[in-house]
Amino acid sequence: QVQLVESGGGLVQAGGSLRLSCAASGRTFSSYYMGWFRQAPGKEREFVAAINWSSFRTSYADSVKGRFTISRDNAKNVVYLQMNSLKPEDTAVYYCAADTTTSPMRVGINAADFRSWGQGTQVTVSS
């Protein structure tokens, strides 16, 4: 499976922006569908955003629609999560996830859809 390393987390005031990056190892990155999840203290891990091979399909949790954007650069083996208009309730550890598929339009929105995970990066939004 692919190795994933997230970066870009930090402390930001409400209304601010952050861009998370997830660097993936391996030469077959373009065959992976990718996702971002988050987990706040005392809560279950929840889906945030997902993207298919070609970036043609994306999916977002209702709580982040219109504020977050997932994208990927297959040439650089990187997936991004641009987070705008951040709210204190966005505070969590954010995880990048990946898995392979032979279906080019596959998008995963459940944690069980992914076999590879990064170590997570902390995002803290102050009010």
N, C-alpha and C positions, 0 to 999 in steps of 0.2 A: 504493500500500500504506500501511498504518497506520504511524505513527511510535511507537516504544516507548521509555520511559525508566524504568529500574529505580532503586529506592532502598531503603534499609533495611539494607544490609549493614553489617558491622562485625566487631569482635573480641568473642568471648564465651567463657566458660569451658565446658568439657564439662558437660553436663547443663542448660545454659541454653537460652534461647529467643530467637528473632529473628522478626520479621515483615517479609518483603520485599513491596514494592509495585511494580507496573508500571502506569504511566499511559500510556494510549493516546490518540492524536489521532484526529480524524475523528468523523463522526456516525453511523457504521454499526457501532459497536463490538459491538453485540448480535448481529451476524451473523458474528462471528469466533469460531473456536475457538482456545483459548489453551493455552500450555504453558510449563513451566519446565524448563530444562536446566542442567547444570553441567559445568564442566571444571576438573579439578585439574591442577597442573603435570605435564607429561610424560604426561598421559593423554588419551584421546579424550573428546570431549563426550558426555555421557550424559543420558538422559531422567530426569527427576525426577517430574513430575506434569503432568496435563493436565485440561482441563475443556471441556465443550461450551458451545453458545450459552446454554442456559437454566440451567446448573449442575446439570441432572438427572444427567448422566454425568460421572464423574471416573475417572482412572486414575493409579496410582502405581507407581513402581519398588519392587521388593521391599525394597530397602535402606532405604526411608523410610516404608513402610507403618506406620501406627499412631503415627508421630511427626510427620509433615508433613501439612498440610491446605491444599488449593488452594481458593480461592473467588473470586468476582467480584462486582462491583457495576456492572451495566450503566448505571445512572443516572449514575454517576461516571466511567465509562470506566476502571475500575481492576480489575486482577486481583491477588490476594494469594497469598503462600505463607507460612503460619504454620509455623514450624519449632520443635519442642519436643524436649527430650531430645537436644540436639545432641551429636555425637561428633566427635573430631578428624578422622575420615575424611570428615566432611561439608565439610571445608575445600575451597573451590573458588571460582571465579568463577561466579556464577549468572546465567543469561540468560533473559529473557522472550522468547517467540515467539508469533506470531499468523498466522492465515491465514483466508480466507473459504471458505465452503462453502454449498451449497444443501441439504445434508443436516443437519437440525437435531440429530441425535444424533451427529454426527461428532466424534471425539476423535482427536487426533494424538499418536503416541508415538515417532515417528521424526523426526530433524532434517530429513529430506527432505520431511516433511509441511508444513513451515512456510517461508514466503517472507519474512516480516518478523521482524527480530531487534532487540533492544535492545543497548546497549553493554556490559552486564554490571555486576554489583556484587559486590565481594569479600566473602566470608564466611570468617572465620578462627576456628576453634574450638581453644582451647588445652586441653592435658591437665592 
